[in-house]
Amino acid sequence: MTSNSIELITSSWLNSDIDIKLQDLIGRVVVVHTFQMLCPGCVSHGLPQAIKIRKLFNESDVAVIGLHTVFEHHDVMGKNALKVFLQEYGITFPVGIDKADENSNIPLTMQAYNLRGTPSLLIFDRNGQLKLSHFGIIDDMVLGSIIGRLMN
């Protein structure tokens, strides 16, 4: 992994039998969609977009990862609720649970990447270099173009 990439700091993973490490995904473009279950933009746009990316690109070229990063409403967005949410929304790609910080409402990966909220998007090139950190909704065509360029 390169110097500007920080591993995702998670407490556990869903839809994966192993902990996902960015280092292990070198050679693929990596798209990380960060979300919260109670975030309207995540449910209406971010997660459906991640599902489209998973369907559109070959998994050997593009890895899609979800990161449930809870910075509000902590009591109602636990792991069991997330499991049901993923099943109800048909989300089958790996989803990490951003590790809570005992001294802050902001979880550790969110802090490490200076994410401003959800939905946020992190895209890494095939060498593990962070190429995009975007807060908010991004157009599907723009995102597809970015991913396509990074695949070459």
MARLONU-309276 format. One line per field, with one value per residue: x negated, y, z negated of N, C-alpha, C in turn; residue in three letters. Coordinates in steps of 0.02 Angstrom, whole numbers, m for minus. Layout:
BEGIN
n_u = [X  ...]
n_v = [Y  ...]
n_w = [Z  ...]
ca_u = [X  ...]
ca_v = [Y  ...]
ca_w = [Z  ...]
c_u = [X  ...]
c_v = [Y  ...]
c_w = [Z  ...]
code = [ala  ...]
END
This chain:
BEGIN
n_u = [m42  m19  m92  7  125  234  271  437  522  598  730  794  846  972  1054  938  814  692  581  571  437  360  235  234  306  235  201  327  456  525  677  749  893  958  1079  1233  1367  1480  1470  1535  1483  1391  1468  1554  1470  1323  1300  1379  1304  1179  1216  1247  1120  1054  1122  1094  954  818  776  643  579  632  658  790  837  928  942  999  1022  1049  1098  1194  1348  1313  1365  1467  1415  1344  1247  1334  1451  1397  1365  1495  1539  1448  1486  1621  1607  1538  1398  1248  1111  953  963  894  890  864  747  789  743  693  683  748  886  863  817  667  609  675  624  487  483  533  670  821  952  1096  1176  1012  874  736  605  484  338  267  143  162  168  251  370  488  588  742  878  1050  1176  1133  1132  1185  1130  1013  945  931  847  731  693  676  565  467  453  374]
n_v = [m59  115  269  367  304  244  109  41  63  m46  m121  m239  m349  m368  m475  m535  m657  m631  m505  m357  m286  m142  m154  m284  m271  m213  m184  m180  m60  27  59  143  163  264  262  289  204  282  391  493  529  429  312  341  372  349  210  136  175  117  m18  m24  0  m115  m210  m168  m164  m280  m386  m421  m311  m197  m163  m154  m80  m60  57  71  207  276  424  487  459  338  235  168  113  m11  m164  m276  m216  m164  m281  m327  m218  m222  m343  m316  m215  m278  m280  m345  m335  m324  m251  m145  m103  49  82  132  280  299  424  515  563  538  409  305  279  375  490  473  489  614  634  719  687  585  534  479  459  361  336  228  204  73  54  81  213  352  429  501  588  614  708  691  681  611  621  484  464  541  478  348  379  420  300  218  282  258  122  96]
n_w = [0  27  m34  m54  m82  m203  m304  m319  m468  m560  m659  m634  m498  m374  m257  m215  m241  m288  m356  m267  m184  m120  m66  m18  97  196  365  410  444  311  236  109  25  m96  m224  m318  m394  m420  m339  m221  m89  m71  m65  41  148  136  93  190  302  274  283  419  474  431  507  638  664  681  548  531  578  514  348  236  89  m60  m194  m348  m435  m578  m649  m717  m806  m870  m955  m886  m773  m766  m744  m724  m675  m559  m487  m454  m378  m267  m209  m178  m83  16  21  59  67  m23  m186  m299  m472  m533  m656  m819  m909  m1070  m1128  m1051  m944  m814  m708  m686  m553  m480  m541  m508  m370  m359  m332  m294  m315  m275  m123  m81  29  70  180  241  339  445  385  255  220  154  248  255  142  94  36  19  149  305  480  582  711  708  605  660  767  700  634  747  810  713  720  829]
ca_u = [0  m58  m95  65  182  240  317  501  519  665  741  813  867  1030  1049  870  789  626  572  548  381  346  172  249  343  190  212  396  483  565  728  776  950  973  1151  1270  1433  1531  1450  1577  1442  1359  1519  1583  1421  1257  1300  1398  1248  1130  1243  1239  1049  1039  1150  1068  883  795  748  570  554  658  684  839  841  968  916  1052  986  1102  1076  1253  1398  1275  1403  1513  1382  1296  1230  1393  1494  1362  1375  1562  1539  1413  1528  1681  1589  1504  1328  1209  1039  929  976  859  919  812  736  806  692  720  679  779  942  839  779  596  593  701  574  424  490  563  735  865  1019  1117  1131  946  846  664  585  412  317  241  83  180  166  316  379  546  625  798  935  1114  1196  1094  1168  1165  1087  949  912  911  790  672  675  650  497  421  444  323]
ca_v = [0  176  310  410  262  221  52  52  43  m73  m166  m303  m349  m406  m498  m557  m704  m606  m433  m329  m240  m108  m182  m346  m254  m183  m213  m163  4  15  109  137  206  269  275  273  178  334  448  492  529  363  263  357  379  319  137  112  187  65  m80  m19  m8  m186  m247  m144  m179  m346  m385  m426  m245  m146  m187  m109  m91  m13  71  100  253  307  481  511  406  276  183  131  90  m63  m218  m317  m176  m159  m345  m327  m166  m247  m394  m284  m174  m320  m261  m407  m322  m319  m189  m139  m58  95  73  190  312  307  493  559  535  524  346  311  287  440  538  463  515  681  634  771  659  532  485  499  411  358  294  215  175  4  54  97  286  385  474  543  588  657  710  706  642  621  597  417  468  567  424  296  404  418  230  195  308  226  52  92]
ca_w = [0  33  m94  m66  m97  m272  m307  m350  m539  m570  m716  m604  m428  m353  m187  m202  m292  m310  m361  m204  m190  m57  m41  19  157  244  431  428  422  251  223  41  11  m167  m232  m379  m378  m426  m296  m160  m29  m65  m46  106  203  125  94  256  347  259  311  492  488  421  564  701  673  660  480  535  595  468  285  205  17  m99  m261  m390  m478  m618  m688  m752  m819  m883  m989  m842  m712  m784  m697  m708  m631  m495  m452  m425  m327  m208  m179  m150  m24  65  25  51  64  m93  m222  m362  m522  m556  m728  m861  m950  m1138  m1149  m1001  m906  m747  m707  m672  m482  m461  m564  m473  m302  m364  m298  m321  m327  m229  m93  m57  76  76  236  244  403  441  344  186  210  149  304  245  79  112  m10  51  207  366  539  604  771  686  567  707  805  655  625  811  820  665  739  882]
c_u = [m44  m50  m32  129  179  288  383  498  589  669  763  835  929  1023  978  848  722  628  543  492  369  283  184  285  301  198  283  409  528  612  757  832  962  1046  1172  1339  1487  1514  1491  1537  1407  1408  1545  1533  1357  1256  1325  1342  1194  1152  1235  1166  1030  1063  1116  996  866  761  672  538  572  686  731  845  887  934  972  1018  1036  1073  1134  1302  1366  1318  1446  1480  1327  1290  1292  1441  1463  1370  1442  1567  1506  1454  1588  1666  1549  1431  1286  1134  1017  942  939  897  862  807  749  744  723  723  714  839  921  797  710  578  617  652  511  426  523  629  782  934  1033  1172  1064  919  771  649  509  396  288  178  98  177  237  321  439  574  681  854  998  1126  1152  1132  1140  1116  1017  910  889  850  726  648  644  579  447  409  390  253]
c_v = [62  219  352  369  237  162  72  24  20  m116  m235  m293  m390  m421  m517  m603  m681  m531  m409  m279  m208  m137  m245  m333  m218  m221  m201  m91  m12  74  95  188  206  291  264  250  233  397  445  490  463  312  277  358  340  243  109  121  133  m3  m80  m30  m82  m227  m230  m165  m248  m340  m392  m359  m192  m180  m134  m129  m39  m2  107  142  296  363  515  453  338  219  141  103  39  m117  m259  m280  m170  m223  m347  m277  m191  m299  m363  m245  m213  m302  m322  m395  m315  m250  m192  m92  m16  92  138  215  326  380  542  524  514  460  354  318  355  495  534  493  584  686  682  745  603  559  518  442  418  313  290  185  105  m2  71  171  313  437  520  533  639  651  729  662  661  588  529  420  493  512  368  315  401  346  203  218  273  152  44  99]
c_w = [0  m29  m106  m78  m168  m271  m340  m421  m558  m633  m693  m532  m419  m279  m167  m259  m320  m318  m295  m219  m122  m25  2  85  209  310  456  409  363  240  154  33  m65  m174  m304  m358  m377  m387  m232  m95  m17  m38  24  163  192  130  160  307  336  288  387  512  483  481  630  715  647  592  480  552  542  406  255  132  m14  m167  m299  m443  m517  m661  m724  m760  m832  m911  m943  m780  m727  m730  m677  m662  m562  m455  m418  m368  m262  m172  m145  m86  28  74  9  49  m9  m123  m289  m408  m549  m632  m766  m898  m1018  m1159  m1102  m970  m836  m747  m676  m598  m457  m482  m521  m402  m300  m326  m333  m338  m280  m184  m74  m15  76  136  237  312  391  397  271  170  206  204  297  175  89  60  29  112  267  424  562  664  752  650  613  748  763  648  690  824  774  682  792  856]
code = [met  thr  ser  asn  ser  ile  glu  leu  ile  thr  ser  ser  trp  leu  asn  ser  asp  ile  asp  ile  lys  leu  gln  asp  leu  ile  gly  arg  val  val  val  val  his  thr  phe  gln  met  leu  cys  pro  gly  cys  val  ser  his  gly  leu  pro  gln  ala  ile  lys  ile  arg  lys  leu  phe  asn  glu  ser  asp  val  ala  val  ile  gly  leu  his  thr  val  phe  glu  his  his  asp  val  met  gly  lys  asn  ala  leu  lys  val  phe  leu  gln  glu  tyr  gly  ile  thr  phe  pro  val  gly  ile  asp  lys  ala  asp  glu  asn  ser  asn  ile  pro  leu  thr  met  gln  ala  tyr  asn  leu  arg  gly  thr  pro  ser  leu  leu  ile  phe  asp  arg  asn  gly  gln  leu  lys  leu  ser  his  phe  gly  ile  ile  asp  asp  met  val  leu  gly  ser  ile  ile  gly  arg  leu  met  asn]
END
